[in-house]
Amino acid sequence: MNINSELAVALAVALPSTVLLEAGFFFLTGNRNKKDLLLVILVNVLTNPAVVLLYWLSVLYTDINGIAVKALLEILAVFAEGWYYKRYAHDIKKPFLFSLGANAFSFFTGVLIQLII
């Protein structure tokens, strides 16, 4: 598999799995507002492809440590998503903490799945 197809697969797998996991986190934390669920989905549609693409580009075309890049991008995603939740969510309490929890849940679930596969 070449780099372009690997990137395409990463983009195709990352978004639906992240949306599914973060929507699951939304329900696990007791949230039920349908507009807030839609917000969680839309926020991830905005941030996830950008994070995946920037990670791949930085790893492929720079000598920057991949773990450092991933950590920085995840931190930026947490703040961006938290900002959207703070601004637009109806019932999400503590939006930045919710964003941190949702991102940690999806990130570490993804790591666990990769270890199993």
C-alpha positions in Angstrom: 0.0 0.0 0.0 1.4 3.4 -0.9 1.4 6.5 1.2 -1.7 8.1 -0.6 -3.8 5.0 0.0 -2.6 4.7 3.6 -3.6 8.3 4.2 -7.0 7.7 2.5 -7.6 4.7 4.7 -6.6 6.6 7.8 -9.0 9.5 6.9 -11.8 7.1 6.0 -11.5 5.1 9.3 -10.7 7.9 11.7 -13.7 10.1 11.2 -16.5 7.5 11.5 -14.9 5.7 14.4 -14.3 9.0 16.2 -17.8 10.2 15.6 -19.2 6.9 16.9 -16.9 6.9 20.0 -17.5 10.5 20.9 -21.3 10.1 20.4 -21.1 7.1 22.7 -19.2 9.2 25.2 -21.9 11.8 24.9 -24.6 9.3 25.9 -22.3 7.7 28.6 -22.0 11.1 30.3 -25.8 11.3 30.5 -26.4 13.8 27.7 -29.5 13.4 25.6 -30.1 16.7 23.9 -30.4 16.0 20.1 -29.0 19.4 19.1 -26.0 18.8 21.3 -25.5 15.3 19.8 -25.6 16.9 16.3 -23.0 19.5 17.6 -20.7 16.7 18.7 -20.9 15.1 15.3 -20.4 18.4 13.4 -17.5 19.5 15.6 -15.7 16.2 14.9 -16.4 16.5 11.2 -14.5 19.8 11.4 -11.6 18.8 13.6 -10.9 15.1 13.0 -9.9 15.2 9.3 -7.7 18.3 9.9 -6.0 16.5 12.8 -5.4 13.3 10.8 -4.2 15.2 7.7 -1.8 17.5 9.7 -0.4 14.5 11.6 0.3 12.6 8.4 1.8 15.6 6.6 4.1 16.5 9.5 5.3 12.9 10.0 5.9 12.4 6.2 7.5 15.7 5.4 9.3 16.9 8.6 11.6 15.4 11.2 9.3 16.4 14.1 8.6 13.6 16.6 5.3 12.0 15.7 4.3 11.6 19.4 4.9 15.3 20.0 2.9 16.2 16.9 0.0 14.0 17.9 0.0 15.4 21.4 -0.1 19.0 20.1 -2.8 18.3 17.6 -5.0 16.5 20.2 -4.6 19.4 22.6 -5.6 21.9 19.9 -8.6 19.7 19.0 -9.7 19.6 22.7 -9.6 23.4 22.9 -11.3 23.9 19.5 -14.1 21.5 20.3 -14.4 22.9 23.8 -14.8 26.3 22.4 -17.7 25.1 20.1 -19.3 23.3 23.0 -19.1 26.4 25.2 -20.5 28.6 22.5 -23.2 26.4 21.0 -24.1 23.5 23.3 -27.4 23.7 25.2 -26.9 21.1 28.0 -23.2 20.1 27.9 -21.9 21.2 31.3 -18.2 22.0 31.6 -17.6 22.0 27.8 -13.8 21.9 27.9 -13.8 19.0 30.4 -16.4 17.3 28.2 -14.1 17.8 25.1 -11.1 16.5 27.0 -13.0 13.4 28.2 -14.5 12.7 24.7 -11.1 13.1 23.0 -9.3 11.0 25.6 -12.1 8.3 25.3 -11.9 8.1 21.5 -8.1 8.4 21.4 -7.4 5.6 24.0 -10.1 3.4 22.6 -8.4 3.7 19.2 -5.0 2.8 20.7 -6.6 -0.2 22.4 -8.2 -1.4 19.2 -4.9 -1.0 17.3 -3.2 -3.1 20.0 -5.8 -5.8 19.7 -5.7 -5.9 15.9 
